[in-house]
Amino acid sequence: MTAARGKRISTYETQRALEWTQKLRGKILSSDDVESDTHFPISKLPNPGRIIRPSQLQTFDWIEARLNVVVDKDDRVTACWTG
């Protein structure tokens, strides 16, 4: 188990977050269903999941399987974590 953001998450969820981070970092989330080197469709994000935009308020409820995707002002992915 690994501690993250004050909670304990499984090694599986840690690995899953790393895999999604590698897949998404630097890509722009888009409403199109076409994936490319620079864009990733929002519809292909796992469920449960949420997109966190700059200055957006977020709840601190903990859902271990949820993928949190952090984007910048241009919807470019900067980070991912589970919980």
PAMIDREN-356807 format. One record per residue: chain; residue number from 1; x, y, z of N, C-alpha, C in turn; residue in one letter. Coordinates in steps of 0.02 Angstrom, whole numbers. Example, Ala and Ser with C-alpha at 12.3 -4.5 7.8 and 13.67 -1.06 7.14 Angstrom:
<sites>
A, 1, 660, -284, 390, 615, -225, 390, 660, -165, 390, A;
A, 2, 642, -112, 354, 684, -53, 357, 645, 2, 394, S;
</sites>
This chain:
<sites>
A, 1, 42, -59, 0, 0, 0, 0, 44, 62, 0, M;
A, 2, 20, 114, -32, 56, 177, -37, 13, 233, -11, T;
A, 3, 42, 279, 27, 4, 336, 52, 1, 390, -1, A;
A, 4, -57, 418, -12, -64, 472, -61, -120, 518, -38, A;
A, 5, -106, 582, -34, -155, 632, -15, -191, 613, 50, R;
A, 6, -154, 586, 98, -184, 570, 163, -223, 506, 165, G;
A, 7, -227, 469, 110, -263, 405, 109, -214, 350, 88, K;
A, 8, -234, 289, 100, -194, 232, 78, -226, 203, 16, R;
A, 9, -186, 196, -37, -213, 167, -98, -173, 105, -116, I;
A, 10, -203, 62, -153, -171, -1, -171, -117, 10, -222, S;
A, 11, -71, -36, -226, -18, -34, -276, -48, -35, -345, T;
A, 12, -103, -72, -353, -137, -75, -418, -160, -5, -439, Y;
A, 13, -192, 31, -394, -217, 98, -411, -160, 147, -424, E;
A, 14, -105, 139, -388, -46, 181, -400, -19, 168, -470, T;
A, 15, -13, 105, -488, 11, 86, -555, -37, 111, -609, Q;
A, 16, -101, 105, -596, -152, 128, -644, -145, 203, -656, R;
A, 17, -136, 242, -603, -128, 314, -610, -65, 331, -649, A;
A, 18, -11, 295, -637, 51, 306, -675, 42, 291, -749, L;
A, 19, 6, 237, -764, -6, 219, -834, -47, 272, -869, E;
A, 20, -99, 297, -836, -141, 349, -866, -101, 414, -874, W;
A, 21, -59, 430, -825, -18, 490, -829, 28, 486, -890, T;
A, 22, 60, 429, -900, 105, 420, -957, 66, 425, -1023, Q;
A, 23, 5, 400, -1023, -36, 400, -1083, -63, 470, -1100, K;
A, 24, -79, 509, -1048, -114, 572, -1059, -71, 635, -1053, L;
A, 25, -17, 634, -1014, 20, 695, -1001, 40, 731, -1065, R;
A, 26, 23, 795, -1069, 40, 835, -1127, -13, 835, -1181, G;
A, 27, -61, 789, -1177, -114, 787, -1228, -172, 834, -1208, K;
A, 28, -207, 858, -1258, -265, 901, -1247, -327, 858, -1248, I;
A, 29, -369, 866, -1197, -432, 829, -1195, -481, 863, -1244, L;
A, 30, -516, 822, -1282, -561, 850, -1332, -627, 812, -1332, S;
A, 31, -679, 844, -1359, -744, 812, -1363, -750, 767, -1425, S;
A, 32, -701, 770, -1470, -700, 726, -1528, -685, 655, -1505, D;
A, 33, -707, 606, -1543, -694, 536, -1526, -630, 509, -1558, D;
A, 34, -589, 553, -1585, -528, 533, -1620, -467, 546, -1575, V;
A, 35, -428, 493, -1565, -367, 499, -1526, -308, 511, -1573, E;
A, 36, -262, 556, -1553, -204, 570, -1594, -143, 579, -1548, S;
A, 37, -87, 598, -1577, -26, 610, -1537, -35, 669, -1490, D;
A, 38, -80, 715, -1507, -88, 777, -1468, -155, 782, -1432, T;
A, 39, -204, 741, -1450, -271, 746, -1421, -295, 678, -1395, H;
A, 40, -337, 681, -1342, -367, 621, -1314, -441, 635, -1302, F;
A, 41, -486, 591, -1325, -558, 602, -1316, -580, 594, -1244, P;
A, 42, -619, 641, -1220, -646, 637, -1152, -688, 574, -1144, I;
A, 43, -721, 553, -1197, -764, 493, -1194, -725, 429, -1179, S;
A, 44, -659, 430, -1189, -619, 370, -1177, -587, 369, -1107, K;
A, 45, -600, 420, -1067, -575, 420, -998, -614, 368, -958, L;
A, 46, -582, 336, -910, -617, 284, -871, -672, 314, -827, P;
A, 47, -719, 271, -810, -772, 289, -766, -765, 247, -703, N;
A, 48, -762, 273, -643, -772, 343, -627, -709, 385, -640, P;
A, 49, -720, 446, -658, -665, 492, -670, -690, 563, -666, G;
A, 50, -643, 610, -659, -661, 680, -660, -603, 721, -687, R;
A, 51, -621, 775, -718, -572, 821, -746, -569, 881, -699, I;
A, 52, -509, 899, -678, -500, 956, -632, -465, 1012, -670, I;
A, 53, -501, 1067, -677, -476, 1125, -714, -446, 1176, -666, R;
A, 54, -405, 1223, -691, -374, 1273, -647, -427, 1311, -606, P;
A, 55, -412, 1321, -543, -455, 1359, -496, -523, 1327, -485, S;
A, 56, -533, 1266, -507, -597, 1232, -496, -599, 1203, -426, Q;
A, 57, -654, 1214, -392, -664, 1183, -327, -675, 1109, -337, L;
A, 58, -652, 1070, -288, -664, 998, -292, -680, 970, -224, Q;
A, 59, -719, 917, -224, -736, 885, -161, -678, 841, -140, T;
A, 60, -677, 824, -77, -623, 781, -51, -649, 712, -33, F;
A, 61, -705, 693, -65, -729, 625, -55, -679, 578, -88, D;
A, 62, -669, 520, -58, -618, 474, -81, -652, 414, -116, W;
A, 63, -639, 407, -181, -662, 350, -219, -601, 319, -250, I;
A, 64, -578, 264, -221, -513, 235, -240, -505, 224, -315, E;
A, 65, -557, 202, -348, -552, 185, -419, -558, 246, -466, A;
A, 66, -576, 304, -438, -587, 363, -481, -520, 390, -506, R;
A, 67, -517, 404, -571, -458, 436, -600, -471, 512, -603, L;
A, 68, -427, 550, -570, -430, 623, -572, -380, 647, -623, N;
A, 69, -403, 686, -671, -361, 711, -725, -356, 787, -718, V;
A, 70, -296, 812, -706, -285, 884, -698, -263, 913, -765, V;
A, 71, -297, 967, -784, -281, 1000, -848, -265, 1074, -836, V;
A, 72, -229, 1104, -883, -214, 1175, -879, -269, 1215, -915, D;
A, 73, -259, 1279, -924, -310, 1322, -954, -327, 1304, -1025, K;
A, 74, -283, 1267, -1059, -294, 1245, -1128, -320, 1173, -1133, D;
A, 75, -340, 1145, -1075, -363, 1075, -1069, -308, 1024, -1085, D;
A, 76, -244, 1045, -1075, -188, 999, -1084, -176, 964, -1017, R;
A, 77, -170, 898, -1018, -162, 858, -957, -94, 871, -926, V;
A, 78, -94, 886, -861, -32, 897, -824, -18, 843, -772, T;
A, 79, -71, 808, -748, -62, 757, -697, -124, 713, -692, A;
A, 80, -114, 654, -662, -170, 608, -647, -156, 576, -580, C;
A, 81, -210, 561, -543, -204, 521, -483, -271, 487, -471, W;
A, 82, -269, 435, -430, -331, 400, -413, -353, 421, -345, T;
A, 83, -418, 416, -333, -445, 431, -267, -501, 480, -268, G;
</sites>
